[in-house]
Amino acid sequence: MTDDGSGGMTTYWTRTASDLLTALGTSPHGLTSAEATVRRARYGPNRLRQRATPVVWRTFAKQFKSPLLLILLFAAVASALSGEWVDSAIVLAIVAVTIAVTVTREYHADVAALALEARVQSRVHALRDGVVAPVPIEEIVPGDVVTLAAGDLVPADGVILEAEHFFVSESALTGESFPVQKRPGLSEAAAQIRERFNCVYLGANVRSGLAHCLIVQTGLRTELGAIAHTLRLAPPETEFDRGLRRFGVFLAVVMMAMLAIVFSIHVMYGRSPLETLLFAVAIAVGLSPELLPAILSINLSRAAQVMAEHGVLVRRLTAIENLGSLDVLCTDKTGTLTEGVIVLEGSYDPTGQAADGPLSLGACNARFESGLASALDDAILAVRRPDAERLTKLAEIPFDFVRKRVSVVVDDAQGPRLITKGAFHHVVDVCTHTEDGVALTTERRAALEVLYDRWSEQGIRVLAVASRQVERRQEYGRDVESDLAFAGFLTFSDRPKADAAIALATLASLGVTVKIISGDSGAVTRHMALLVGMRQTRVLTGAEIQQLDEPALWRRVETTDLFVEVDPNQKERIIRALRHVGHVVGFLGDGVNDAPAMHAADTSLSVDNAVDVARATADFVLLSPDLDVIRRGIEEGRRTFSNTLKYILTTMSANLGNMVSMAVASLVLPFLPLLPGQILLNNFLSDVPAVGLAGDAVDQELIDRPRRWDLPFIARFMVVFGAVSSVFDLLTFGVLLRVFESSPALFRTAWFVESLLTELLVALIVRTRRPFFRSRPGRVLLLSTITLSIVAVAIPYVPLARAIGFVPMPMSLLLAVLAITAAYVVTTEAAKAFFYRRVSA
């Protein structure tokens, strides 16, 4: 490590805290805001990769990564070298206009995406000007002192100054799946990352406890930054990405096969290799949906803006299509099915009688707890706030997801006292008697269990409270959580949302099953599920899941509605099991224990006030933890998917028919049916209205059910509608040759017009499963189709027509072309009705 903000240190993990503070020119109270600004200018933003600010020239340069564009440029150069200057100019003009349209739309899409990303920045608590304040992670600099608690992301590399039972997950760096404890001290100079117990690193997240850390390295100077080029931190391939990749492979095979076949046969017939190559390349390009990347980008950016207006911020644009494919949504009940406002309902002694003692002890514990933030603590402190001046906090044993309790040691008039609160069973397990000295016999424990079950069955959440006097000592560990006196119960209520039942019913009507995954007891969860209208409440507990192997779990997840008393690893197992049996799974989480399950899901959602690690893992951040907000997001995802698929089906079916017809005709005609430049012009003009598909109206039946990539369906669609197109192309050829005895130029002109008209109009037909006149298209699509149809008819009569090989058509021929086009529209509509009847059968 070089001098890059660490005071010239190469082994900072071997140096004392005071030495590091001096070397970095800071103090335990952190930096001033002015000094932080100076250092940020010096060291740059704290991120591994520079976020590319949208720039027109960069978007322009990106277009030249497209193989299709390079093929077109090759065709233009080849035409110029062979002396076909007009063809070369046409191809270059088409390339220029295509790039202009794509760059304009993609640039605006990138600007919108960047604006949305800025709204979901992660923050960390740092000492600035002596005050703890939330600071964007990108603004953290060497010398900052940060406070980390359960759920926080480690913002950069740093050294522990103080820690209380502080555990972090470093799996992104070390591969170690279990959290490791961090504490102040000095590590050996030769210690590897996993052995440096006194350091925390960018890429880790806090699982439990509390710590104050001095930031030493930021951005690319961190350990993660040093190996970033070898890491592949991208999330697993999503359902939509997988389908798109398979479609790309399928398309490439079809294009290459057609190019090879056409070129080989023409050369065998003794035709010019150069002319044949240009013709074959034009056919292959004409078959391809070359605007697909632009259509995807426009679709996704538009959907992201619409979703933001409805309270859903999109962190990963490509996840929008996945949200539309969702058929299982897993969520906790708090805040989604319930109001999320926890209210203290009562304080009771071990006999179930109202008593003040448990509340006083619980309030003292909540007041001094500094680890994982809890809505239950807020509810307690809203009713009772202890006199902090009469109490001194000596120690804390933070909450974790194994013990499910938190303890504090406070010094009061009687001396040090340990106060513990947490889940009922996990507290009573470390108690031996009640506060009045009565031993917790089997019968007495059973009586406590009855009280707990009664409240739980009423949907009331229960915490247990216990305490004991302890000896004064330097450090307090988990061993002091024993031989406690059971003080009583604190009970809490969280009312179900008034519209939760409606939201669940609406999701069910969209083909989405909601499954609850909760750490709460089965009785509480089942009661709440019944209140919000869940008809089936089949339960699987964490203890039962522990006994199941993977095949057994695969079978049980299908029929289970409520997963209760589960730990973080079991949440992840549930999600993976649901995906294994063929579901597209979404997970809504907001806590540190939700991160593994969120990463395992096809689509992950979180809320704006979630812990950092949950928000950073999520594909979507909800401004309101509401199932109806998710419902709107799902519908928008399905609209996006439908409009993307419309472009593919429309373009591929029309293009396949026309290109096959052209390839066949070229083998029997003494001339090429269309010149290469005319093919590309046809392809370009027919694609222009497709941009309007991004904002096209979507029929309700296409939103009502989850939809996925279905390559067999796409292939059948292409064959059926490509065949219809080819039949009418051949009919046109016959009319032109037999009836009108057309010259090559007239033949090309008439067929260009017929081909372009059919490609334009077929979009209005196949964009919907309904009769086309019963499904209103979007305004842009409709107006652009009408405009381009007029242009198609007018092209032979404009002054530049001869320059591109066209001649004016006699009126009788024009009417014949229009009649064939009308017959094609009627036939395609009939074929569509037949096709979907067969698909639905």
TORSETI-76246 format. One record per residue (C-alpha): x, y, z. Coordinates in steps of 0.5 Angstrom, whole numbers, plus 2048, in hexadecimal, padded with zeros to 3 digits. Each point is the difference from the previous one (the first is absolute). Example, Ala and Ser with C-alpha at 12.3 -4.5 7.8 and 13.67 -1.06 7.14 Angstrom:
8197F7810;8028077FE;
END
This chain:
800800800;8038077FE;7FF807803;7F98017FD;7FC803806;8037FB806;806804802;8057FC7FC;7FE7FA804;8017F97FD;7FD7FC806;7FB804803;7FD7FA804;806800804;800807803;7FD803806;7F98047FF;804806803;8068007FB;7FA7FF7FA;7FC806802;807804800;8027FD7FA;7F98027FD;800807803;7F97FE803;7FE7FF807;7FB7FB804;7FB8067FE;8007FF7F9;8028067FA;7FD8067FF;7FB8017FA;8058057FD;8067FB801;7FB7FA7FD;7FF8047FA;8078027FF;8027F8801;7FA7FE7FB;8038057FB;8077FD801;7FE7F8800;7FA8007FC;7F97FD801;8007FA804;7FE7FB7FB;8037FA7FC;7FE8027F9;7FE8077FE;7F98017FE;8008027F9;7FC8077FF;7FC7FF7FA;8048047FA;7FD8007F9;8077FE7FD;8017FA805;7F97FE7FE;8018017F8;8077FC801;7FC7FA804;7FC7FF7F9;8067FD7FD;8007FA804;7FA7FD7FC;8027FB7FC;7FA8027FB;8038077FF;8077FD7FF;7FD7FC7FA;7FC8067FD;806804800;8047FA7FD;7FA8007FB;8018077FE;808800800;7FF7FA7FB;7FB8047FC;8058067FF;8067FB7FE;7FB7FD7FB;7FE8077FD;7F97FF803;800807802;7F9801801;7FF7FA804;806802804;7FC806802;7FA7FD801;8037FB805;804806804;7F9804800;7FD7FB803;8057FF805;800807802;7F9801801;8007F9804;805803804;7FD806801;7FA7FD803;8037FB804;805805803;7FA805802;7FC7FB803;8057FD804;804806802;7F9802803;7FF7F9803;807801804;7FF807802;7F97FD803;8037FA803;806804804;7FB805803;7FC7FA803;8077FD802;801806804;7FA7FF804;8027FA803;807802803;8037FC806;802803806;8047FF806;801804807;806804800;803805805;8008067FD;801807804;8007FC806;7F97FD7FE;7FD7FA7FE;7FD8017F9;7FE7FC7FA;8048007FA;8007FD7F9;8057FB800;8038037FA;802806804;8047FC805;807802800;8077FD804;800803807;7F87FF801;7FE7FD806;7F97FC7FF;7FB7FC804;7FE7FA7FE;7FA7FB803;7FC7FA7FD;7FE8017F9;8058057FE;8057FF7FA;807801802;8018077FB;8087FF800;8067FD803;801801807;8037FF807;7FC7FE806;800806805;7FB7FD805;7FB7FA7FF;7FB7FC804;7FE7F97FE;8018027F9;8007FB7FA;8008017F9;7FF7FC7FA;8068007FB;7FE7FB7FB;8018057FA;807800802;8027FA803;7FB7FB7FE;7FF7FE808;7F87FF800;800801808;800807803;807802804;801804806;8048067FF;803804806;806805802;8077FE800;8067FE7FC;8007FB7FA;8077FD7FE;8038037FA;8007FA7FC;7F87FF802;7FC7FE7FA;7F98047FF;7FC7FB803;805800806;800808801;7FB800806;801807801;7FE8027F9;7FA8017FC;7FF8007F9;7FC8037FA;7FB7FA7FE;7FF7FE807;7F9801804;7FF800807;7FC7FA803;800802807;803805805;802807800;8078037FE;8048077FF;8057FF7FA;8058057FD;8008007F9;8077FE7FD;7FF7FF7F8;7FA8027FC;7FE7FE7F9;8057FC7FB;805801806;7FC7FB804;8027F8800;7F97FF7FC;8028057FB;8077FD7FF;7FD7FA7FE;7FA8037FD;8027FE7F9;8007F8802;7FA800803;7F97FF7FD;7FB803805;7FA8007FB;7FA7FD802;7FE7F97FD;7FD8007F9;7F9802801;7FA7FC7FD;7FF8067FA;8088007FF;8007F97FF;7FA8007FB;8038067FC;8077FC800;7FC7FA7FD;7FD8047FB;8068047FE;8037F97FE;7FA7FD7FD;8008077FB;8077FF7FF;8007F97FE;7FA8027FB;8048067FD;8067FC7FF;7FC7FA7FD;7FD8057FB;8068047FE;8047FA7FE;7FA7FC7FC;7FF8067FC;8078027FF;8027F97FE;7FA7FF7FB;8018067FD;8077FF7FF;7FF7F97FD;7FB8037FB;8068047FE;7FE807802;805806802;8037FE807;800807802;7F98027FE;7FE7F9803;803801807;7FD807801;7F97FD7FE;8017FB805;803804805;7FA8057FF;7FB7FA801;8037FE806;800807803;7F98017FE;7FE7FA804;803802806;7FC805805;806805800;7FC805804;7FF7FB806;805803805;7FD8077FF;7F97FD801;8027FD806;804806803;7FA8047FE;7FB7FC803;8047FF807;801807801;7F98027FE;7FE7FA805;805803805;7FD807800;7F97FD800;8017FC806;804806804;7F98047FF;7FD7FA804;805800805;8057FA7FE;8078027FF;8047FC7FB;8077FE802;8017FB7FA;7FC8027F9;8017F97FE;7FC7FD806;7FA8037FD;7FE7FB7FC;8017FB805;7FB803805;7FB7FF7FA;8027F9800;7FF7FF808;7FB7FA802;802800807;801806805;8037FE807;800805805;800801808;7F9803802;802806804;7FF8067FC;7FD7FD7FA;7FA7FC803;800804806;801808801;8077FF802;7FE804806;8027FC807;7FC802806;8027FE807;7F97FC802;8027FF807;8057FE806;7FF7F9804;8037FC805;8017F9800;7F97FE802;7FD8057FA;7FE805805;8018087FE;807802803;8058067FF;8067FC801;8017FD7FA;7FF8077FC;805803804;8057FB7FF;7FE8007F9;8018077FF;807800803;8027FB7FC;7FD8037FA;803807802;8077FE800;8007FB7FA;8058027FB;8007FB7FB;7FA7FD7FB;7FB806800;7F97FD802;7F98027FF;7FE7FD806;805804804;7FD8067FD;7F97FE802;8037FF808;803806800;7FA8047FD;7FD7FE807;805800805;807803800;8057FF806;804805803;8067FF7FD;804805805;7FF7FB805;8037FA7FC;8067FF7FD;8017FB7FB;8067FB801;7FF7FB7FA;7FC7FD7FB;7FF7F97FD;7FD8027F9;7FA7FC7FD;8027FB7FB;7FB7FB7FC;8037FA804;7FE802807;7FB8057FE;801804806;803806802;803802807;803806803;804801807;7FE806803;802803807;7FB802804;7FF801808;8017F9801;8067FF7FC;8017FD7F9;7F97FD7FD;8007FB7FA;7F98027FC;7FE7FB7FB;7FA8007FB;7FF7FC7FA;7FC7FB7FD;7FC7FC805;8037F97FF;807803800;7FF804806;7FD7FB804;8057FB7FE;806804804;7FB801806;8007FB807;7FB804804;7FB806800;801806803;7FC7FE807;8057FB800;7FC7FA7FE;8037FB7FC;7FF7FF7F9;7FD7F8801;7FE7FD7FA;7F9801802;801808801;8038007F9;7FA7FD7FD;7FC805803;8048057FD;8007FD7F9;7F8800801;800807800;8058017FB;7FC7FC7FB;7F9803802;8038077FE;8037FD7FA;7FA7FD7FD;7FD807801;8058037FB;804803806;807801800;8047FE806;806802803;8037FD807;804804805;8057FD805;805803804;8057FF806;806803804;8077FF7FD;807801803;8038067FE;8067FE7FB;8048037FA;7FC7FC7FB;7FA7FC7FF;7FF7FB7FB;7FA7FB7FE;8017FC806;7FD805805;7F97FE7FC;7FF7FA805;7FC7FF807;7FB8067FE;7FA802804;7FA8007FB;7FD807801;7FA7FF7FB;7FD8027F9;7FF8067FC;7FB7FF7FA;7FF8047FA;7FB8017FB;8018017F8;7F98017FD;7FF7FD7F9;7FF8057FA;7F98027FE;8027FE7F9;8047FA801;7FB7FB7FE;7FE8047FA;8088007FE;8007F9801;7FA7FE7FC;8038057FA;8077FD800;7FC7F9800;7FC8027FA;8078027FD;8027F9801;805802805;8007FB807;802804806;8047FC805;802803807;8077FE803;800803807;8047FF806;7FA800804;7FC7FB803;7FC7FB7FC;7FA803805;8018077FF;8017FF7F8;7FA7FC7FF;7FB805804;8038057FC;7FF7FD7F9;7F97FE802;7FE807801;8038027F9;7FC7FB7FD;8057FB7FE;7FC7FA7FF;8057FA801;805801806;8047FA7FF;806801805;8077FD800;805802806;807801800;8017FA804;7FD7FC7FB;8048037FA;8067FE804;7FE7F97FF;7FF8007F9;8057FE7FB;7FF8047F9;7FC7FB7FC;7FB800806;800808801;7FF8007F8;7F97FC801;7FE804806;8018077FE;7FB8007FA;7FA7FE805;802805806;7FE807801;803802807;8077FF801;801802808;806800805;8058007FA;807802801;8048047FA;8037FA7FD;7F97FC800;7FD8067FC;8057FF7FB;7FF7F97FF;7F88017FF;8028057FB;8047FB7FC;7FB7FA801;7FB8047FD;8048027FA;8027F97FF;7F97FE7FF;7FF8057FA;7FE806804;8028077FE;801803807;800807803;802801807;7FE806804;805802806;802805804;8057FD805;8077FE801;7FE7F9800;7FC8007FA;8068027FB;8027F97FF;7F97FE7FE;7FF8067FC;8077FF7FC;7FD7F97FE;7F98027FE;7FF8027F8;7FD807802;802803807;7FC806803;801804806;7FE806803;802807801;802800807;8037F9800;8077FF803;8058017FB;8027F97FE;7F97FE7FE;7FF8077FC;8077FE7FC;7FE7F97FF;7F98027FD;7FE8017F9;7FA805802;7FF804806;7F9802802;7FF807802;7FA7FC804;8007F9803;7F97FF7FC;7FE7FA7FC;7FC8047FC;8068047FE;8037F97FE;7FA7FE7FC;8018077FC;8077FE7FF;7FF7F97FE;7FB8037FB;8058047FD;8057FB7FF;7FB7FC7FC;7FE8067FC;8088007FE;8007F97FF;7FA8007FB;8038067FC;8077FD800;7FD7FA7FD;7FB8037FB;8068037FD;8037F97FF;7FA7FD7FE;7FE8057FB;8078017FD;8027F9800;7FA7FD7FD;7FF8067FA;8088007FF;8007F87FF;7FB8007FB;8038057FC;8077FE800;7FE7F97FF;7FC8027FA;8058057FD;8067FA801;7FB7FB7FC;7FE8057FB;8088027FF;8017F97FE;7FB8007FA;8008077FE;8058027FB;801806804;800802808;7F9801802;803806804;807803800;804800807;7FE807801;7F98007FF;8007FA805;803804805;7FC8067FF;7FA7FC801;8027FD806;802807803;7F98037FE;7FC7FA803;804800807;7FE808801;7F97FF803;8037FA804;803805805;7F9802801;7FF7F9803;803802806;7FA805802;7FB7FB7FD;7FA7FE804;7FF7F9802;7FA7FC801;7FE7FE807;8007F97FE;8088007FF;801803807;7FB7FC804;8057FA800;8087FF800;8037FF7FA;8077FE7FE;8057FF7FA;7FD7FA7FC;8047FE7FA;7FC7FB7FD;7FA805800;8048057FD;8037FB7FB;7F97FE7FE;7FD807800;8068017FB;7FE7FA7FB;7F9801800;8008087FF;8068007FC;7FD7FA7FB;7FA8057FF;8048067FE;8047FB7FB;7F97FE7FD;7FE8077FF;8088027FD;7FF7FA7FB;7F98027FE;8038077FF;8067FD7FC;7FB7FD7FC;7FC8067FF;8068047FE;8037FB7FB;7F97FD7FD;7FB806800;8048067FF;8077FD7FD;804805804;8078027FF;8057FE805;800808803;7F8800800;8007F9803;805802806;7FC807801;7F97FC800;8027FB805;804805804;7FA803801;7FC7FA802;8057FD804;801807804;7F8800801;7FF7F9802;806801805;7FD807803;7F97FD800;8017F9803;803804807;7F9802801;7FD7F97FF;8057FC804;801805806;7F97FD803;7FD7FA801;7F98037FF;7FD8027F9;8058067FE;7FA805800;7FE7FE807;807802803;8028077FF;8078017FF;805805803;8008077FD;8078007FE;7FF7F97FC;7FA8027FD;8028077FD;8077FD7FE;7FD7FA7FC;7FB8057FD;8058057FE;8057FA7FD;7FB7FD7FC;7FF8077FD;8078007FF;8007F97FD;7FB8027FB;8038067FE;8087FE7FF;7FF7FE7F9;7FE8077FE;805804804;8068037FB;8057FC804;7FC7F97FE;8057FF7FA;806801804;7FE7FA804;7FE7FC7FB;7F8801800;7FB8027FA;7F9803801;7FB7FB800;7FA8007FB;7F9801804;7FE7F97FE;8067FD803;7FF804807;7F97FE801;8027F97FF;806801805;7FB803805;7FB7FB7FF;8057FA801;802804807;7F8800802;8007F97FE;8067FF804;7FD803806;7FA7FC800;8037FA800;805801805;7FB802805;7FC7F97FE;8077FD801;801803807;7F97FE802;8027F97FE;807800803;7FD802807;7FB7FB800;8057FB7FF;805803805;7FA800805;7FD7F97FF;
END
